[in-house]
Amino acid sequence: MRLLHYIPVRFNESHTNTVTIPTVEAAIVGPVTSFFVVVSMARSRRKLSRNGGRRISQQSTGSLSIAMSQSGYANGQMAENQRVEESEESEDDELPILPRQSIPDSELSPQYWFLLKVVKYIKFGSPTATLLALCGLSRYDLTIPMCQQALENSEAVDVLINVLEAEDHMCKVAALRVLQNLVKIQHFQRLLVIKSGIATVVRLLSEAEPDVRCLAAGTLAHAVNNHRSRMLTRKAGAVPLLVDLLDIQSGPVVMTTDEFNMKAATKQKIQAATAAAKALRSLSYSASARRELYLAGGIPLLTRLTLSIGGIQREYQHPNSSLVAHRAPSVASTTTGQKPSVNVKSRMAHKKATAASVSSESELDFELLTAVNGVIHQCAADDVFRASVKADILLGQLLRHMRYDCEQLQTLCASTIAHFAEDETNRKVLAQLKATETLVWVLKQGEYQMQLASSYTAALARTKYEEEQPLELQVQGRPATAQVEEKPVEKPQVNIPLLKAVSTAVWKLSLSPEARDRFRQLGIVRIFIRHLNQPTEEVLLPIVSSISVIGTDQENLALLRTERAVPRFVWLLSGNHPGLLSAAALTMANLTADVDALELLETIDAARLLWSLLKHPSPVVQAGAASAIAAFSERSKRAGEVARSLVGGLELLVSLLRAPELEVVTAAAAAVARMATEDETLAVLSDHHVVSLLASLVRHKNRDLKLRVAEAIAECCRWPGNPAQLGQGGGVKPLIGYLRSSHLDLRRAAAKALHQVSSDRENCFILHHHGAVMLLLKLVGCGDVEIQSAAAGCLSNIRNFIHNA
């Protein structure tokens, strides 16, 4: 029986005509992977063109009607506005089709021509033939270049998009399965965007069938990985639809007493929520998509999923629960509103079935948990998200998730904790939740697993070596004096993303004094020393930064010296990463507090590398280098000699006082105050007019800068002529205000500076005229000996000059 169907035929890329092609019902022989569909074409393309695209009435209600859209395919151009509304910028805005290496016709296998026929059957066949062809196509390995070339030449993406616009449910499901595997390849991701397939897939999210929504969300999770695809997906209204899939509890309740059907329905909801969470994770790289996620009510749903999957009622409230052997509990009992009824007669069978399904449910829960934490990780970078969630509940659940034996989940949770640890309030919450113990536990678990893997690999290599020996040697045993060549054993690799995430969380959390002390007690510096040989700068940055913040006590400084980590920090100063250079310089500044480490640094001549960093264009590096130079100048006896031996070194340090960055000026002033203690160095600094620059900084409002400037003035005004130069620059009057400060260290530095400034006659008149005498008289009676001595000396100078006048 001949059936007539509507089959679209594209004559060129600018227009399409819908014509009628008589086809014959497919005859299927053999398995699906080797089926042959007999399609007879009654007319040629030339005769079809003469028909003028005249539409013939449809004679079969079960046929597959596919309509090609002219606007979606015209010249491969998108109808979207080209304005950039995303937060990130991408180089592939226009999504060009990258040139692919074509396989010559002489090297094409029969599989290539068979795939061309399969796509042809999908395009021109009946619904049954289309379904079987899609099922056969889903079994192919699409990562093979020959298969990709066949699908591209046959315009398989166009055909699949047209099938998705049809009304046949089974064909939609089969096409989505093929498309989901196809868009994992970057080339076909671009083709899907150019062919306007994103909007078609988004429309399927509102379908009534759960399997269609689940597959559509999974397709978007793989396809939405660049700027333009995220923009198109967001403008198509995908975010609210995906958020609806996350709401498992408010979904339709399955009215059945069969526990198997209820578990199947719940499992289908979890699969749909997992696919939606993966798609939202891909979309959440865009700030605009995250805003739509917040407006659609995604924050409460994400928090609810995190709490329900965590199983607080079942596992964590148990007093004897283990922290090491945690398994992700099933969400089947927490996401449905009804309790499954158990048949009493089949109680033993129910127990066996439950035990058999634990593994699959656990894997499904881990997949959903990882996807949800991926979305939370992207949203945690926004202040709106951190302010709208209950930090104690969410952070407590994230810390529990880090106890699971899943490195990807641990990485996401650690990265989210690092975002939350940027706020001081959240750092206090994390300290109360004992986040320090959890982070150190994860690091120790990684080291323990590496040791086990290393010992197992070595034992396996020895076993293979013994098996390769002749039987006589295996029976007689190996001679004691025989030299056996050990085969190279592959060293187990460190999980770099997990190490980076955990070390970043430690770095941010160590800004809290309580957490910093707890990290020292747990010995985290010793763990980080073992990872200083990592070749990646992005991993070394949080590790070295954590050591620079935590390793400031004498015990850890001695540990850095005994573990031979000092040369490693010196070697890091020759890199190019600004943050890593600053952290290494601050660590060296801490090492100067240890006498033996300071001698080692002087032997290596590390101070010259620090002076060279003052020329670095990054202000962060300049501030770190200046701080380290200040520490060297305070504790090293050779600091002045090294500084004077460097041509232009002191001039470069003085020039940093003109920098616009507050951190750079503060560190430079501290270095000047330490370097000016030697007379020879002070003479060089005075030649570069350092006092005039210090006078211009006296009126600054920052307390740290005022302290460093006052200390520098107290040292620099010991040189003849500098007090008069400071008075001419207008730096005496603001120093009087420092005496009213509530900070003892600032009053001490101001009193010392005024003592040296009062050696000039004009400055004494300025001090007497602006009421400095009464303030100095109050300081004479304070309990600090240095302040008393400086204030008394300043009053003596004022009295002498005024009396002699």
NUDO-151615 format. One line per field, with one value per residue (C-alpha): residue number from 0; y, z, x; chain. Coordinates in steps of 0.05 Angstrom, whole numbers, plus 5000, padded with zeros to 4 digits. Each point is the difference from the previous one (the first is absolute). Example, Ala and Ser with C-alpha at 12.3 -4.5 7.8 and 13.67 -1.06 7.14 Angstrom:
BEGIN
resi [0,1]
v [4910,5069]
w [5156,4987]
u [5246,5027]
chain [A,A]
# end
This chain:
BEGIN
resi [0,1,2,3,4,5,6,7,8,9,10,11,12,13,14,15,16,17,18,19,20,21,22,23,24,25,26,27,28,29,30,31,32,33,34,35,36,37,38,39,40,41,42,43,44,45,46,47,48,49,50,51,52,53,54,55,56,57,58,59,60,61,62,63,64,65,66,67,68,69,70,71,72,73,74,75,76,77,78,79,80,81,82,83,84,85,86,87,88,89,90,91,92,93,94,95,96,97,98,99,100,101,102,103,104,105,106,107,108,109,110,111,112,113,114,115,116,117,118,119,120,121,122,123,124,125,126,127,128,129,130,131,132,133,134,135,136,137,138,139,140,141,142,143,144,145,146,147,148,149,150,151,152,153,154,155,156,157,158,159,160,161,162,163,164,165,166,167,168,169,170,171,172,173,174,175,176,177,178,179,180,181,182,183,184,185,186,187,188,189,190,191,192,193,194,195,196,197,198,199,200,201,202,203,204,205,206,207,208,209,210,211,212,213,214,215,216,217,218,219,220,221,222,223,224,225,226,227,228,229,230,231,232,233,234,235,236,237,238,239,240,241,242,243,244,245,246,247,248,249,250,251,252,253,254,255,256,257,258,259,260,261,262,263,264,265,266,267,268,269,270,271,272,273,274,275,276,277,278,279,280,281,282,283,284,285,286,287,288,289,290,291,292,293,294,295,296,297,298,299,300,301,302,303,304,305,306,307,308,309,310,311,312,313,314,315,316,317,318,319,320,321,322,323,324,325,326,327,328,329,330,331,332,333,334,335,336,337,338,339,340,341,342,343,344,345,346,347,348,349,350,351,352,353,354,355,356,357,358,359,360,361,362,363,364,365,366,367,368,369,370,371,372,373,374,375,376,377,378,379,380,381,382,383,384,385,386,387,388,389,390,391,392,393,394,395,396,397,398,399,400,401,402,403,404,405,406,407,408,409,410,411,412,413,414,415,416,417,418,419,420,421,422,423,424,425,426,427,428,429,430,431,432,433,434,435,436,437,438,439,440,441,442,443,444,445,446,447,448,449,450,451,452,453,454,455,456,457,458,459,460,461,462,463,464,465,466,467,468,469,470,471,472,473,474,475,476,477,478,479,480,481,482,483,484,485,486,487,488,489,490,491,492,493,494,495,496,497,498,499,500,501,502,503,504,505,506,507,508,509,510,511,512,513,514,515,516,517,518,519,520,521,522,523,524,525,526,527,528,529,530,531,532,533,534,535,536,537,538,539,540,541,542,543,544,545,546,547,548,549,550,551,552,553,554,555,556,557,558,559,560,561,562,563,564,565,566,567,568,569,570,571,572,573,574,575,576,577,578,579,580,581,582,583,584,585,586,587,588,589,590,591,592,593,594,595,596,597,598,599,600,601,602,603,604,605,606,607,608,609,610,611,612,613,614,615,616,617,618,619,620,621,622,623,624,625,626,627,628,629,630,631,632,633,634,635,636,637,638,639,640,641,642,643,644,645,646,647,648,649,650,651,652,653,654,655,656,657,658,659,660,661,662,663,664,665,666,667,668,669,670,671,672,673,674,675,676,677,678,679,680,681,682,683,684,685,686,687,688,689,690,691,692,693,694,695,696,697,698,699,700,701,702,703,704,705,706,707,708,709,710,711,712,713,714,715,716,717,718,719,720,721,722,723,724,725,726,727,728,729,730,731,732,733,734,735,736,737,738,739,740,741,742,743,744,745,746,747,748,749,750,751,752,753,754,755,756,757,758,759,760,761,762,763,764,765,766,767,768,769,770,771,772,773,774,775,776,777,778,779,780,781,782,783,784,785,786,787,788,789,790,791,792,793,794,795,796,797,798,799,800,801,802,803,804]
v [5000,5067,5056,5073,5044,5072,5000,5066,5006,5056,5024,5052,5035,5061,4967,4934,4969,4949,4948,4932,4938,4932,4950,4927,4971,4976,4927,4984,4940,4979,5038,5075,5013,4967,5016,5022,5045,4995,5069,5010,5070,5007,5066,5031,5069,5032,4975,5023,5070,5002,4986,5070,4977,4983,4968,4935,4981,4952,4930,4968,5029,4962,5029,5046,5071,5041,5074,5037,5071,5050,5054,4953,4976,5059,5008,4969,5067,5006,5047,5021,5068,5005,5042,4971,4993,4946,5012,4963,5014,4943,4998,4955,5049,4987,4925,4988,4930,4978,4964,4925,4952,4965,4926,4984,4960,4944,4989,5002,4934,4969,5026,5071,4984,4961,5060,5043,4951,4999,5075,4996,4950,5047,5056,4965,4939,4985,5009,4928,5004,5066,4970,4938,5042,5045,4939,4973,5067,5005,4936,5030,5029,5073,5017,4966,5054,4960,4998,5074,5015,4957,5035,5069,4986,4971,5060,4956,5059,5031,4934,4989,5070,4987,4935,5036,5046,4941,4972,4928,4988,4940,5035,5060,4957,4963,5064,5032,4940,5006,5076,4995,4957,5042,5067,4974,5015,5074,5004,4976,5047,5058,4970,4994,5073,5023,4957,5031,4934,5031,5030,4934,4962,5052,4994,4926,5017,5018,4933,4956,4938,4995,4962,5054,5055,4959,4988,5073,5024,4951,5025,5072,4980,4977,5053,5063,5011,5066,5072,5000,4934,5023,5066,4964,4949,5054,5043,4939,4996,4937,5021,5000,4934,4968,5027,4967,4933,5009,5001,4925,5003,5042,4955,4955,4946,4929,4971,4928,4952,4962,5017,4984,5050,5052,4991,5003,5065,5029,4978,5034,5065,4995,4988,5061,5043,4975,5019,5068,5013,4983,5048,5055,4988,5014,5061,5028,5022,5059,5055,5014,4927,5000,5061,4963,4940,5043,5032,4931,4977,4954,5015,4966,4940,4992,5005,4951,4949,5006,4987,4943,4964,5009,4957,5039,4962,4931,5002,5061,5002,4932,5008,4945,5017,4993,5059,4957,4948,5044,4980,5049,4980,4992,5056,4952,5007,5075,5025,4964,5020,4929,4941,4940,4941,4934,4934,4957,4935,5021,5032,4958,5015,5074,4998,4967,5049,5058,4975,4991,5071,5035,5004,5030,5049,5022,5013,5039,5042,5015,5023,5046,5024,5017,5037,5041,5018,5021,5052,5023,5007,5047,5040,5006,5052,5050,5040,4994,4925,5000,5050,4964,4931,4977,4993,4955,4948,5000,5001,4945,4957,5015,4979,4934,4989,5007,4937,4959,4959,5041,5045,5041,5014,5018,5048,5036,5005,5027,5053,5022,5005,5042,5049,5004,5009,5067,5031,5009,4977,4935,4988,5001,4951,4953,5003,4980,4943,4975,5009,4999,4927,4980,5035,4969,4932,5004,5018,4942,4952,5019,4987,4934,4977,5020,4959,4940,5008,5007,4938,4960,5021,4981,4933,4986,5017,4952,4945,5009,4998,4935,4969,5017,4961,4928,4945,4976,5068,5005,4931,5009,5071,5062,5001,5048,5033,5007,5070,5005,5058,5031,5022,5073,5005,5052,5050,5013,5069,5051,5024,5070,5031,4973,5024,5069,5005,4977,5043,5061,4987,4994,5065,5039,4969,5013,5075,4986,4998,4941,4958,5019,4974,4937,4986,5006,4949,4952,5005,5024,5034,4933,4974,5060,4994,4932,5034,5056,4961,5008,5027,5041,5072,5000,4944,5030,5067,4979,4953,5053,5052,4954,4988,5075,5012,4939,4986,5061,4967,4974,4927,5004,5044,4948,4947,5037,5004,4927,4974,5038,5044,5065,4990,4984,5068,5035,4963,5023,5073,4988,4987,5046,4988,5064,4967,4945,5050,5041,4938,4974,5069,5003,4929,5022,5060,4951,4956,5058,4991,4934,5010,4938,5012,5072,4975,4952,5057,5042,4943,4990,5076,5004,5074,5017,4964,5040,5066,4980,4989,5075,5010,4952,5035,4967,5042,4935,4976,5068,5002,4929,5013,5065,4965,4945,5052,5035,4934,4986,5070,4993,4933,4992,5035,4998,5031,5070,4975,4960,5060,5047,4950,4999,5058,5039,4956,5053,5050,4949,4990,5075,5006,4951,5053,5034,4938,5008,4934,5005,4932,5016,5068,4969,4944,5049,5046,4941,4980,5072,5001,4936,5019,5069,4971,4998,5067,4982,4977,5061,5046,4967,5005,5074,5013,4974,5050,4946,5050,5042,4939,4981,5070,4993,4935,5027,5024,4931,4970,4927,4981,4948,5050,5054,4952,4981,5073,5023,4945,5019,5074,4983,4963,5046,5065,4978,5024,5074,5043,4951,5031,5068,4968,4966,5066,5034,4945,5011,4934,5024,5024,4935,4961,5038,4968,4930,5013,4999,4930,4945,4950,4995,4980,5061,5047,4969,5009,5072,5017,4973,5037,5066,4990,4998,5055,5047,5005,5055,5069,5016,4934,5017,5064,4961,4949,5054,5040,4940,4976,4941,5017,4980,4934,4985,5015,4948,4948,5012,4970,4938,4931,4987,5014,5014,5050,5035,5007,5025,5050,5026,5009,5038,5046,5013,5021,5046,5033,5011,5032,5042,5023,5018,5038]
w [5000,4980,5050,4985,5051,5004,4992,4997,4949,5003,4933,5028,5065,4985,4992,5009,4966,5031,4948,5001,4989,4996,5045,5014,5069,5026,5003,5058,4995,5053,5062,5008,4988,4931,4976,4929,4984,4928,4976,4929,4970,4950,4972,4990,5028,4932,4997,5071,4982,4944,5051,5026,5072,4995,5065,4995,5054,5054,4994,5062,5069,5029,4952,5022,4974,5002,4983,4985,5026,4952,5050,5044,4945,4953,4985,5067,5035,5068,5009,5069,5019,5000,5062,5054,5063,5035,5054,4967,4933,4953,4937,4964,4998,4927,5009,4936,4973,5009,4940,5009,4972,4945,4987,4926,4963,4988,5076,5015,5029,4985,5068,4972,4942,5046,5047,4940,4985,5073,5001,4934,5029,5059,4951,4950,5037,5035,5076,5012,4953,5032,5070,4981,4964,5061,5044,4955,4997,5076,5002,4960,5031,4979,5024,4938,4949,4942,5034,5014,4928,4977,5046,4980,4926,5007,5040,5058,5047,4955,4995,5076,5013,4951,5035,5066,4970,4982,5041,5007,5072,4988,4944,5045,5054,4951,4966,5067,5019,4936,5006,5073,4980,4938,5035,5045,4940,4995,4925,5004,5059,4953,4946,5048,5018,4927,4978,5053,5037,5070,4998,4976,5057,5051,4976,5017,5073,5005,4972,5043,4993,5054,4957,4947,5052,5030,4934,4978,5065,4990,4929,5024,5054,4945,4948,5043,5010,4967,5003,4941,5016,5072,4975,4951,5053,5051,4951,4980,5071,5022,5070,5031,4966,5027,5070,4997,4989,5064,5040,5013,5059,4965,4939,4983,5052,4973,5026,5009,5056,4961,5030,4935,4960,5054,5000,4924,5001,5053,4962,4937,5039,5027,4930,4974,5058,4988,4926,5018,5052,4949,4950,5053,5018,4928,4997,5067,4970,4976,5050,4963,5005,5075,5009,4965,5044,5062,4973,4983,5072,4988,5065,5047,4954,4997,5076,5008,4953,5037,5067,4975,4965,5060,5042,5065,5032,4985,5003,5032,5062,5019,5058,4978,4926,4968,4967,4953,4969,4980,4943,4967,5023,4953,4988,4988,5071,5004,4934,4997,5042,5012,5037,4955,5022,5010,4988,5062,4962,4960,5057,4985,4926,5016,5042,4944,4948,5046,5009,4925,4985,5051,4951,4943,5046,5031,4932,4979,5063,4992,4929,5022,5060,4957,4949,5054,5034,4932,4994,5072,4986,4942,5038,5063,4965,5003,5063,4988,5006,5063,5033,4982,5028,5071,5003,5062,4970,4930,5023,5050,4945,4953,5055,5007,4925,5002,5042,4942,4959,4937,4978,4951,5054,5049,4950,4988,5075,5016,4945,5026,5071,4973,4971,5066,5040,4967,5050,5072,5026,4961,5024,5072,4981,4967,5061,5043,4953,5005,4927,5015,5021,4938,4952,5033,5000,4925,4989,5043,4966,4933,5025,5030,4935,4962,5047,4992,4924,4998,5043,4960,4934,5024,5025,4935,4960,5043,4990,4925,4999,5039,4954,4939,5028,4979,5041,5025,5030,5032,5034,5021,5024,4984,5020,5056,4959,4936,4975,4975,4957,5026,4947,5002,5040,4980,5057,5023,4980,5048,4988,4979,5000,5069,5028,4970,5028,5070,5005,4976,5054,5052,4975,5006,5066,5030,4999,5065,5061,5031,4937,4991,5069,4989,4934,5036,5051,4946,4964,4933,4983,4999,4951,4954,5000,4965,4943,4987,4940,4961,4930,4992,5024,5013,5050,5032,5011,5056,5030,5006,5022,5055,5024,5000,5045,5045,5005,5040,5066,5019,4997,4928,4979,5028,4963,4934,5011,5021,4943,4950,4974,5004,4933,4968,5020,4974,4934,4996,4999,4929,4973,4967,5038,5040,5056,5008,5001,5054,5043,4993,5020,5062,5019,4995,5044,5052,4994,5021,5071,5004,5009,4963,4943,4995,4994,4946,4962,5004,4974,4940,4990,4998,5015,4929,4971,5046,4977,4928,5013,5014,4925,4989,4969,5048,5063,5040,4985,5016,5068,5017,4980,5039,5062,4994,4991,5063,5039,4972,5018,5071,5015,4952,5011,4926,4975,4993,4965,4950,4987,4987,4954,4954,4950,5004,5054,5053,4947,4977,5071,5011,4934,5027,5049,4940,4983,4998,5036,5075,5014,4959,5034,5070,4986,4969,5060,5047,4958,5002,5076,5007,4949,5030,5065,4967,4988,4933,4973,5030,4963,4933,5017,5017,4934,4966,5041,5039,5054,4949,4979,5072,5015,4945,5032,5071,4987,4979,5039,5001,5069,4975,4951,5053,5046,4946,4979,5071,5011,4935,5019,5068,4967,4941,5040,5036,4938,5001,4956,4997,5058,4966,4934,5035,5030,4933,4970,5052,5036,5071,5016,4981,5045,5060,4987,5005,5074,5011,4971,5043,4974,5043,4943,4959,5059,5012,4927,4999,5064,4972,4935,5035,5043,4937,4965,5059,4987,4949,5028,4953,5016,5074,4988,4960,5056,5052,4959,4986,5072,4999,5069,5038,4962,5013,5074,5004,4965,5051,5053,4961,5018,4937,5010,4926,4995,5064,4975,4931,5029,5051,4947,4955,5057,5016,4928,4998,5066,4979,4933,5028,5060,4955,4953]
u [5000,5028,4996,5011,5037,5022,5076,5039,5055,5051,5024,5047,5016,4957,4931,4965,4940,4952,4982,4968,5042,4968,5036,4992,4993,5067,5015,5046,5046,5051,5021,4993,5073,4998,4930,4983,4943,4975,4981,4977,4999,4943,5023,5067,5018,4990,4928,4989,5021,4950,4946,5011,5000,4925,4977,4960,4952,5026,4971,5030,4987,5059,5050,5056,4991,5063,4999,5064,5003,5029,5016,5041,5046,5007,5074,5018,4987,4966,4941,5025,5023,5076,5004,5044,4959,5041,5050,5056,5032,5016,5041,4950,4942,4986,5012,5039,5002,5072,5031,5000,5051,4962,5012,5014,4948,5049,5007,4926,4973,4932,4978,5003,4953,4954,4993,4981,4944,4978,4992,4964,4951,4988,4985,4956,4974,4935,4993,5019,5060,5021,4996,5040,5052,5008,5008,5053,5036,5002,5043,5057,5063,4993,5070,5029,5020,4970,4933,5003,5016,4942,4951,5025,4996,4930,4976,4980,4991,4947,4963,5001,4974,4942,4983,4997,4947,4956,4942,5025,5021,5045,5036,5012,5031,5044,5022,5017,5042,5040,5006,5021,5059,5015,5005,5055,5045,5018,4990,4928,4987,5016,4956,4942,5005,5006,4942,4954,4994,5007,4930,4971,5031,4978,4927,5003,5011,4927,4976,4955,5043,5053,5049,4999,5013,5057,5034,4991,5032,5057,5011,5003,5051,5048,4983,5002,5074,5016,4977,4953,4965,4989,4970,4953,4979,4986,4960,4959,4974,5036,5019,4930,4984,5063,4986,4931,5035,5039,4935,4995,4952,4946,4998,4940,4990,4996,4935,5021,5014,5052,5067,5037,4959,5009,5075,5001,4961,5045,5062,4973,4991,5070,5028,4963,5024,5071,4997,4970,5054,5054,4969,4995,5072,5020,4955,5023,5066,4960,4982,4935,4979,5016,4955,4943,5014,4991,4936,4971,5007,5060,5036,4949,4996,5075,5005,4942,5033,5066,4967,4955,5056,5045,4955,5005,4943,5028,5075,5030,4957,5025,5049,5046,5002,5068,5034,5040,4954,4941,4954,4954,4929,4943,4951,4942,4975,5010,4972,4933,4942,4974,5031,5007,4957,5035,4966,5005,5002,5061,5040,5062,4996,4993,5063,5039,4974,5017,5071,5008,4976,5044,5058,4960,4964,5066,5030,4939,5001,5074,4987,4944,5040,5060,4957,4964,5065,5027,4944,5011,5074,4988,4947,5043,5043,4942,4987,4925,5002,5044,4954,4935,5017,5007,5075,5003,4953,5029,5073,4987,4972,5058,5049,4962,5002,5076,5002,4974,5048,4990,5057,4958,4948,5055,5030,4934,4985,5070,4994,4932,5028,5057,4949,4962,5065,5012,4950,5021,4932,5003,5070,4975,4944,5050,5044,4941,4983,5073,5014,5075,4997,4961,5048,5061,4966,4989,5074,5023,4953,5030,5070,4980,4968,5062,5043,4955,5000,5075,5013,4949,5031,5069,4976,4964,5063,5041,4948,5001,5075,5002,4948,5042,5060,5012,4970,5068,5016,4931,5010,5073,4990,5039,5073,5018,5054,4960,4987,4929,4981,4937,4951,4977,4936,4949,4993,4929,4975,4971,4929,5019,4930,4985,5067,4989,4929,5018,5062,4960,4949,5056,5030,4935,4981,5069,4985,4962,5047,4962,5004,5073,5018,4960,5036,5066,4979,4978,5067,4976,5066,5035,4948,5008,5076,4992,4961,5050,5026,4936,5016,4935,5001,4925,5009,5062,4966,4951,5052,5054,4949,4975,5071,5014,4939,5003,5075,5020,5015,5069,4981,4976,5058,5048,4960,5008,5074,5010,4956,5044,4943,5040,5036,4933,4971,5062,4992,4927,5024,5025,4930,4950,4934,4985,4962,5051,5058,4965,4985,5072,5028,4955,5022,5073,4983,4974,5062,5044,4974,5037,5075,5022,4952,5025,5072,4978,4965,5063,5041,4954,5000,4924,4999,5023,4939,4955,5031,4990,4925,4992,5001,4942,4939,4951,4986,4988,5070,5030,4965,5022,5071,5004,4972,5052,5056,4976,5004,5070,5023,4975,5033,5059,5066,5017,4936,5028,5063,4958,4955,5057,5034,4940,5003,4935,4969,4989,4977,4948,4977,4991,4961,4949,4978,4966,4960,4924,4987,4994,5032,5061,5011,4991,5050,5050,4996,5012,5061,5027,4991,5041,5053,5012,5028,5070,5033,5030,4933,4966,5047,4981,4926,5008,5033,4936,4956,4964,4978,4961,4961,4987,4974,4949,4974,4990,4929,4975,4942,5021,5027,5051,5029,5004,5037,5051,5010,5011,5052,5035,5001,5029,5058,5011,5001,5063,5038,5018,4956,4942,4960,5001,4979,4942,4977,5004,4957,4945,5009,5007,4930,4964,5049,4971,4933,5031,5011,4924,4993,4971,5052,5062,5047,4980,5010,5069,5021,4974,5037,5066,4989,4986,5062,5043,4960,5009,5074,4983,4985,4942,4967,5002,4961,4949,4992,4992,4951,4953,4995,5047,5028,4938,4994,5074,4991,4945,5044,5056,4955,4980,5026,5040,5074,5014,4943,5023,5071,4979,4950,5050,5053,4952,4979,5073,5015,4939,5019,5072,4982,4943,5043,5059,4955]
chain [A,A,A,A,A,A,A,A,A,A,A,A,A,A,A,A,A,A,A,A,A,A,A,A,A,A,A,A,A,A,A,A,A,A,A,A,A,A,A,A,A,A,A,A,A,A,A,A,A,A,A,A,A,A,A,A,A,A,A,A,A,A,A,A,A,A,A,A,A,A,A,A,A,A,A,A,A,A,A,A,A,A,A,A,A,A,A,A,A,A,A,A,A,A,A,A,A,A,A,A,A,A,A,A,A,A,A,A,A,A,A,A,A,A,A,A,A,A,A,A,A,A,A,A,A,A,A,A,A,A,A,A,A,A,A,A,A,A,A,A,A,A,A,A,A,A,A,A,A,A,A,A,A,A,A,A,A,A,A,A,A,A,A,A,A,A,A,A,A,A,A,A,A,A,A,A,A,A,A,A,A,A,A,A,A,A,A,A,A,A,A,A,A,A,A,A,A,A,A,A,A,A,A,A,A,A,A,A,A,A,A,A,A,A,A,A,A,A,A,A,A,A,A,A,A,A,A,A,A,A,A,A,A,A,A,A,A,A,A,A,A,A,A,A,A,A,A,A,A,A,A,A,A,A,A,A,A,A,A,A,A,A,A,A,A,A,A,A,A,A,A,A,A,A,A,A,A,A,A,A,A,A,A,A,A,A,A,A,A,A,A,A,A,A,A,A,A,A,A,A,A,A,A,A,A,A,A,A,A,A,A,A,A,A,A,A,A,A,A,A,A,A,A,A,A,A,A,A,A,A,A,A,A,A,A,A,A,A,A,A,A,A,A,A,A,A,A,A,A,A,A,A,A,A,A,A,A,A,A,A,A,A,A,A,A,A,A,A,A,A,A,A,A,A,A,A,A,A,A,A,A,A,A,A,A,A,A,A,A,A,A,A,A,A,A,A,A,A,A,A,A,A,A,A,A,A,A,A,A,A,A,A,A,A,A,A,A,A,A,A,A,A,A,A,A,A,A,A,A,A,A,A,A,A,A,A,A,A,A,A,A,A,A,A,A,A,A,A,A,A,A,A,A,A,A,A,A,A,A,A,A,A,A,A,A,A,A,A,A,A,A,A,A,A,A,A,A,A,A,A,A,A,A,A,A,A,A,A,A,A,A,A,A,A,A,A,A,A,A,A,A,A,A,A,A,A,A,A,A,A,A,A,A,A,A,A,A,A,A,A,A,A,A,A,A,A,A,A,A,A,A,A,A,A,A,A,A,A,A,A,A,A,A,A,A,A,A,A,A,A,A,A,A,A,A,A,A,A,A,A,A,A,A,A,A,A,A,A,A,A,A,A,A,A,A,A,A,A,A,A,A,A,A,A,A,A,A,A,A,A,A,A,A,A,A,A,A,A,A,A,A,A,A,A,A,A,A,A,A,A,A,A,A,A,A,A,A,A,A,A,A,A,A,A,A,A,A,A,A,A,A,A,A,A,A,A,A,A,A,A,A,A,A,A,A,A,A,A,A,A,A,A,A,A,A,A,A,A,A,A,A,A,A,A,A,A,A,A,A,A,A,A,A,A,A,A,A,A,A,A,A,A,A,A,A,A,A,A,A,A,A,A,A,A,A,A,A,A,A,A,A,A,A,A,A,A,A,A,A,A,A,A,A,A,A,A,A,A,A,A,A,A,A,A,A,A,A,A,A,A,A,A,A,A,A,A,A,A,A,A,A,A,A,A,A,A,A,A,A,A,A,A,A,A,A,A,A,A,A,A,A,A,A,A,A,A,A,A,A,A,A,A,A,A,A,A,A,A,A,A,A,A,A,A,A,A,A,A,A,A,A,A,A,A,A,A,A,A,A,A,A,A,A,A,A]
# end
